[in-house]
């Protein structure tokens, strides 16, 4: 009988600890579209009528020293730090400074000889032999 009581107690404690860890690990981490700073959406408090009780927090700055190749962190005006994680690299290490810099994904149209088509030279090789 004592063994069953101990097991029940241990099981209850395990469930309680798991619940505490689960609730304690909820963070302000959201994946968003690359190249867009997160907004405070969802961080403000609304009354049941839908009117805002507390204003949405605004981004104060990016915490550049916490950059990684795949993440960024932002400090909000309410003191919350929110991280953005990406599936692809968004920063590269600058060889001259050693700092992580944002990858510029902007495309520019380049005209070659007044023609907007891609410029290339050489002949195309056939890959199949018939």
JOLIN-V781388 format. One record per residue. RES is the residue in one letter. PHI is phi in whole degrees, -180 to 180 (999 if undefined). OMEGA is omega in whole degrees, -180 to 180 (NA if undefined). Layout:
{{RES PHI OMEGA} {RES PHI OMEGA}}
This chain:
{{X 999 -180} {X -66 179} {X -63 179} {X -64 179} {X -65 178} {X -65 179} {X -63 178} {X -61 -180} {X -64 179} {X -63 178} {X -64 179} {X -63 179} {X -65 178} {X -61 179} {X -63 179} {X -64 178} {X -64 178} {X -62 178} {X -65 179} {X -63 179} {X -65 179} {X -63 -179} {X -70 -180} {X -74 -177} {X -90 177} {X -67 -175} {X -128 -180} {X -95 -177} {X -104 -180} {X -134 173} {X -89 -180} {X -130 -180} {X -69 180} {X -56 178} {X 66 174} {X -132 178} {X -66 -180} {X -67 175} {X -100 179} {X -84 -176} {X -52 178} {X 86 -178} {X -101 178} {X -81 180} {X -112 -180} {X -116 174} {X -78 178} {X -56 180} {X -80 180} {X 98 180} {X -80 -177} {X -76 174} {X -90 177} {X -116 -180} {X -70 175} {X -67 179} {X -70 -180} {X -112 176} {X -70 176} {X -86 -180} {X -168 170} {X -84 177} {X -89 -172} {X -63 -178} {X -69 178} {X -101 179} {X -63 167} {X -128 179} {X -61 -174} {X -116 -177} {X -150 174} {X -137 174} {X -128 -180} {X -124 175} {X -100 179} {X -99 -177} {X -67 177} {X -96 177} {X 92 -180} {X -77 173} {X -108 -180} {X -118 179} {X -103 173} {X -115 177} {X -117 -176} {X -125 178} {X -79 180} {X -121 180} {X -60 176} {X -118 178} {X -133 174} {X -130 180} {X -88 178} {X -71 -177} {X -63 -177} {X -75 -175} {X -105 -177} {X 79 -180} {X -89 174} {X -83 -179} {X -114 179} {X -65 175} {X -80 179} {X -83 -179} {X -102 -180} {X -70 178} {X -103 177} {X -124 177} {X -80 179} {X -117 179} {X -99 178} {X -110 -179} {X 56 178} {X 76 -179} {X -111 -178} {X -85 178} {X -77 177} {X -61 180} {X -95 175} {X -153 178} {X -131 -180} {X 95 -180} {X -106 177} {X -83 179} {X -94 174} {X -77 -179} {X -96 180} {X -107 178} {X -105 -179} {X -119 NA}}
